[in-house]
Amino acid sequence: ALQEWRAPLMRSAQVAIVYHGGMGTEAEVELAKDVGCRILPVPERKGDLPTRLLEDSAISAALDASDPAYVAKARSYSVSPEDVVACAMKMLAQ
């Protein structure tokens, strides 16, 4: 049901910014992937959902192509809100 409710939102989004969350967040990420959103994980600690997404080769490659400096900060858990906005803007410009 959650995916059904979120589908219109994800279909109109271009970038999904992902913070750690529960199974609802995971469902939203899967839906975002299915509809072609670019995924921007914001890892905060080892093992959280964004860290696992950053380990996905397709997501990591897309991020590296958009903003390699963001990827380096994300891997060290030192991303600021300004970094997230800057990376999202770079992703949208492509």
C-alpha positions as CSV (number, residue, x, y, z in Angstrom):
1,A,0.0,0.0,0.0
2,L,2.9,2.4,0.8
3,Q,4.3,2.0,-2.7
4,E,0.9,2.7,-4.2
5,W,0.5,5.9,-2.2
6,R,4.0,7.1,-3.0
7,A,4.0,6.2,-6.7
8,P,2.6,9.6,-7.9
9,L,5.3,11.4,-5.9
10,M,8.1,9.2,-7.2
11,R,7.0,9.4,-10.8
12,S,7.3,13.2,-10.7
13,A,10.6,13.3,-8.8
14,Q,14.0,13.2,-10.5
15,V,16.2,12.7,-7.4
16,A,15.3,10.8,-4.3
17,I,17.4,11.9,-1.3
18,V,17.6,9.0,1.1
19,Y,18.3,9.2,4.8
20,H,18.1,6.2,7.1
21,G,14.6,5.0,7.8
22,G,12.6,1.9,8.2
23,M,10.9,-0.5,5.8
24,G,8.8,2.4,4.5
25,T,12.0,4.1,3.3
26,E,13.2,0.9,1.7
27,A,9.9,0.6,-0.1
28,E,10.2,4.2,-1.3
29,V,13.8,3.6,-2.6
30,E,12.7,0.5,-4.5
31,L,9.8,2.5,-6.1
32,A,12.2,5.3,-6.9
33,K,14.5,2.9,-8.7
34,D,11.6,1.4,-10.6
35,V,10.5,4.7,-11.9
36,G,14.0,5.9,-12.8
37,C,14.7,8.4,-10.0
38,R,18.4,9.1,-9.3
39,I,19.2,8.0,-5.8
40,L,21.2,10.3,-3.5
41,P,22.0,8.5,-0.3
42,V,23.0,10.4,2.8
43,P,24.9,8.0,5.1
44,E,25.2,8.8,8.8
45,R,26.7,5.6,10.2
46,K,28.0,2.2,9.1
47,G,25.3,-0.2,8.0
48,D,22.4,2.2,7.6
49,L,20.3,2.1,4.4
50,P,22.1,5.0,2.7
51,T,25.5,3.3,3.3
52,R,24.2,0.1,1.8
53,L,22.9,2.2,-1.2
54,L,26.3,3.8,-1.6
55,E,27.7,0.3,-2.0
56,D,25.4,-0.4,-4.9
57,S,27.6,-0.2,-8.0
58,A,25.0,1.5,-10.2
59,I,24.2,4.2,-7.6
60,S,27.9,4.7,-6.7
61,A,28.8,5.1,-10.4
62,A,26.1,7.6,-11.0
63,L,27.1,9.6,-8.0
64,D,30.8,9.5,-9.0
65,A,29.8,10.9,-12.4
66,S,27.9,13.7,-10.8
67,D,29.9,14.7,-7.8
68,P,33.0,12.6,-6.8
69,A,33.7,14.9,-3.8
70,Y,30.2,14.1,-2.4
71,V,31.0,10.4,-2.6
72,A,34.2,10.9,-0.7
73,K,32.4,12.8,2.1
74,A,29.5,10.3,2.1
75,R,32.0,7.4,2.6
76,S,33.4,9.2,5.6
77,Y,30.0,10.1,7.1
78,S,30.7,13.8,6.9
79,V,28.0,15.1,4.5
80,S,26.5,18.5,5.3
81,P,23.1,19.7,4.2
82,E,24.9,22.0,1.8
83,D,26.7,19.0,0.3
84,V,23.4,17.2,-0.3
85,V,21.8,20.3,-2.0
86,A,24.9,20.8,-4.1
87,C,25.0,17.2,-5.2
88,A,21.3,17.2,-6.0
89,M,21.7,20.3,-8.1
90,K,24.6,18.7,-10.0
91,M,22.4,15.6,-10.6
92,L,19.6,17.7,-11.9
93,A,21.9,19.6,-14.2
94,Q,22.9,16.5,-16.1
